[in-house]
Amino acid sequence: MDYLIMILRYVAPVAAVLILATCIISLFRNRPRVHKLARLIDQNDGNIVEITHWETSIGKSKANDIVLPLPTVARFHAVIAKKRKDWVVTDTSARAIGILVNGEKVDGSCVIENNDIITIGNIPLKFECEEALSSNSKKQIRNEAQPSGEKSKTVAYGVLVD
């Protein structure tokens, strides 16, 4: 029994170090992939900002995901978020500056689509996301796909999944 205890005193720490080394190596080897959900393109200078989260904050403060350090932008100005099937921009600033989507002022929140221009402060940002279609646009696409002479209520369309 004394021999077994003496052997385990050396084997157990060596096994613990090997297990720890294996865990650390696997952490560095298997980095999570970042999925690009959408992107914002600055219409003034062409800078591209990738949106990689379901909810992205925009403002002057460094605590935001997208920082726009200009005097016309509030500290926490807006939030772009994926809500169920739609993308929504929400005005979170207390100032009267607000947000414009395609030239129209947003009160509270607004559903945005692919190629919409979101103006924050005086910065026009083009929102690009192939999946961003409102329910009205989807309904219009379905109606255009249906032959005009037929009153069929079944419409077939395909969805590509990555």
C-alpha positions in Angstrom: 0.0 0.0 0.0 2.9 2.4 0.8 4.3 1.8 -2.7 0.9 2.7 -4.3 0.7 5.9 -2.4 4.3 6.8 -3.3 3.6 6.2 -7.0 0.4 8.3 -6.9 2.2 11.2 -5.4 4.1 11.6 -8.6 1.6 10.3 -11.1 -1.4 12.5 -10.0 0.3 15.9 -10.4 1.7 14.9 -13.8 -1.8 13.8 -15.0 -3.2 17.1 -13.7 -0.7 19.1 -15.7 -1.4 17.1 -18.8 -5.1 17.6 -18.5 -4.7 21.3 -17.9 -2.3 21.7 -20.9 -4.8 19.8 -23.1 -7.7 22.1 -22.0 -5.6 25.3 -22.7 -4.5 24.1 -26.1 -8.1 23.3 -27.1 -9.2 26.8 -26.0 -6.8 28.4 -28.5 -7.4 25.9 -31.3 -11.2 26.1 -31.4 -11.9 29.8 -31.7 -15.6 30.6 -32.4 -16.3 31.8 -35.9 -17.7 35.3 -36.2 -20.8 35.4 -38.4 -21.4 38.6 -40.2 -25.2 39.2 -40.0 -25.3 42.6 -41.8 -23.2 45.7 -42.4 -23.4 49.4 -42.4 -21.6 51.4 -45.1 -20.8 55.1 -44.4 -22.0 57.0 -47.5 -19.6 59.9 -46.9 -16.3 58.0 -47.0 -17.2 54.4 -47.8 -16.1 52.8 -44.5 -17.7 49.4 -43.8 -18.8 48.3 -40.3 -19.8 44.7 -39.9 -22.7 43.9 -37.6 -21.9 40.6 -35.9 -24.4 40.6 -33.0 -28.1 40.4 -32.8 -28.1 43.8 -31.1 -25.7 46.6 -31.9 -25.5 49.9 -30.2 -24.4 53.1 -32.0 -23.3 56.4 -30.4 -20.5 58.7 -29.3 -19.6 56.7 -26.1 -16.8 54.1 -26.2 -19.2 51.7 -24.5 -21.1 51.3 -27.9 -20.5 48.6 -30.4 -20.2 51.2 -33.2 -18.5 54.5 -32.1 -19.3 57.7 -34.1 -17.3 60.5 -32.3 -19.0 63.5 -33.7 -20.9 66.4 -31.9 -24.1 65.6 -33.8 -24.3 62.1 -32.4 -25.6 61.4 -28.9 -23.6 59.2 -26.4 -26.1 56.4 -26.8 -27.9 57.3 -30.0 -29.4 54.2 -31.6 -29.7 50.4 -31.4 -30.0 48.1 -34.5 -31.4 44.7 -33.5 -32.8 41.6 -35.1 -36.3 41.1 -33.7 -37.8 37.8 -34.8 -37.8 38.1 -38.6 -37.2 41.8 -39.0 -34.3 44.2 -38.4 -35.3 47.2 -36.2 -33.5 50.5 -35.6 -34.5 52.2 -32.3 -33.8 55.8 -31.4 -32.3 55.8 -27.8 -31.1 59.4 -27.7 -32.9 61.9 -25.5 -31.9 64.7 -27.8 -34.1 66.1 -30.6 -31.5 65.0 -33.2 -33.1 61.7 -33.8 -32.7 59.2 -36.6 -33.8 59.3 -40.2 -34.6 56.2 -42.3 -34.7 57.0 -46.0 -35.2 60.6 -45.1 -38.2 60.1 -42.7 -37.8 60.8 -39.0 -38.1 57.7 -36.7 -40.2 58.0 -33.6 -39.2 55.2 -31.3 -38.4 52.3 -33.6 -38.7 51.4 -37.2 -38.3 48.2 -39.3 -35.4 48.5 -41.7 -34.8 46.6 -45.0 -31.8 45.9 -47.2 -30.3 49.1 -48.8 -32.1 51.5 -46.4 -30.2 54.7 -45.6 -30.1 55.3 -41.8 -29.0 58.8 -40.9 -27.6 59.2 -37.4 -26.6 62.7 -36.6 -25.4 63.9 -40.0 -23.9 60.5 -41.0 -25.8 58.5 -43.7 -25.3 54.8 -43.2 -26.5 52.3 -45.8 -27.8 49.1 -44.2 -27.0 45.9 -46.2 -28.5 42.6 -45.3 -29.9 40.2 -47.8 -32.3 38.7 -45.2 -33.7 42.0 -44.2 -37.1 42.1 -45.9 -40.2 43.5 -44.2 -43.5 41.6 -44.2 -44.9 44.0 -46.8 -42.0 43.3 -49.2 -42.3 39.6 -48.7 -46.0 39.8 -49.5 -45.3 41.8 -52.6 -42.7 39.2 -53.8 -45.3 36.4 -53.2 -47.9 38.4 -55.2 -45.6 39.0 -58.1 -44.6 35.3 -58.2 -48.3 34.2 -58.5 -49.6 34.2 -62.0 -52.2 37.0 -62.5 -54.8 34.8 -64.3 -54.9 32.2 -61.5 -56.5 32.7 -58.1 -54.5 29.9 -56.5 -53.8 30.3 -52.8 -50.6 28.1 -52.9 -47.3 29.7 -53.7 -44.1 27.7 -53.9 -40.8 29.4 -53.1 -37.5 28.2 -51.9 -35.3 29.2 -49.0 -31.5 28.7 -49.0 -30.0 27.9 -45.6 -26.4 28.3 -44.9 
